[in-house]
Amino acid sequence: MTKTPTSPFKILIADDDTDDVQLTKECFLENKISIQINEVYDGQLLMDHLKAHAKNLPHLILLDLNMPRKGGFEALEEIKNSETLRKIPVVIFSTSEAQQDVEKAYDLGASCFISKPNNFQEWCDKMHKIGKFWVECVRLPH
C-alpha cells in the first residue's frame, strides 16, 4: 500500500450519488492534488473492486454510508475485519450528522468522519484539506 515517488496516491470513492462523486473529483482537480481516483456506486461494488484489485489497493477510501445493496457500515466492517484490507484508511464522507452514526463509524474502525457540506466552496475546501492531510502528511503502512 506504500506509494512510491512515481506512483500516484490512489483514492477509491464509494458513493451511490453520481453528482457527489463528480463534485469530489472536480474539487480534487481544482485543488491540483495529484491523485488517481476510482469510483464505485455501492458497498458491494466496493468490496468486489477491492478483491479484484488486491495487488493494487487504494491508499484511501472515501465511503458514503447510505448506499444500496451493501451500506457503508457493512462495507467498513468487512474491510476492517479483513487481514489484507484493514490497514487501508477509510474516511466516512456522508450527509449524516447523527452522533450515533459518528460513534458507530469509529467503533467499526473508520479513520475519520466528515459530513458532506452544502455548497461547492465548502466541498472543495474539505477535499483540499483531505488531500493535503492524506496525500502530503500521512505516512501509510506497507
C-alpha positions, 0 to 999 in steps of 0.5 A: 500500500506504500506509494512510491515517488512515481506512483500516484496516491490512489483514492477509491470513492464509494458513493451511490450519488453520481453528482457527489462523486463528480463534485469530489473529483472536480474539487480534487482537480481544482485543488491540483492534488495529484491523485488517481481516483476510482469510483464505485456506486455501492458497498458491494461494488466496493468490496468486489473492486477491492478483491479484484484489485488486491495487488493494487489497493487504494491508499484511501477510501472515501465511503458514503454510508447510505448506499444500496445493496451493501451500506457503508457500515457493512462495507467498513466492517468487512474491510476492517475485519479483513487481514489484507484490507484493514490497514487501508484508511477509510474516511466516512464522507456522508450527509449524516450528522447523527452522533450515533452514526459518528460513534458507530463509524469509529467503533467499526474502525473508520479513520475519520468522519466528515459530513458532506457540506452544502455548497461547492466552496465548502466541498472543495475546501474539505477535499483540499484539506483531505488531500493535503492531510492524506496525500502530503502528511500521512505516512501509510503502512506497507 
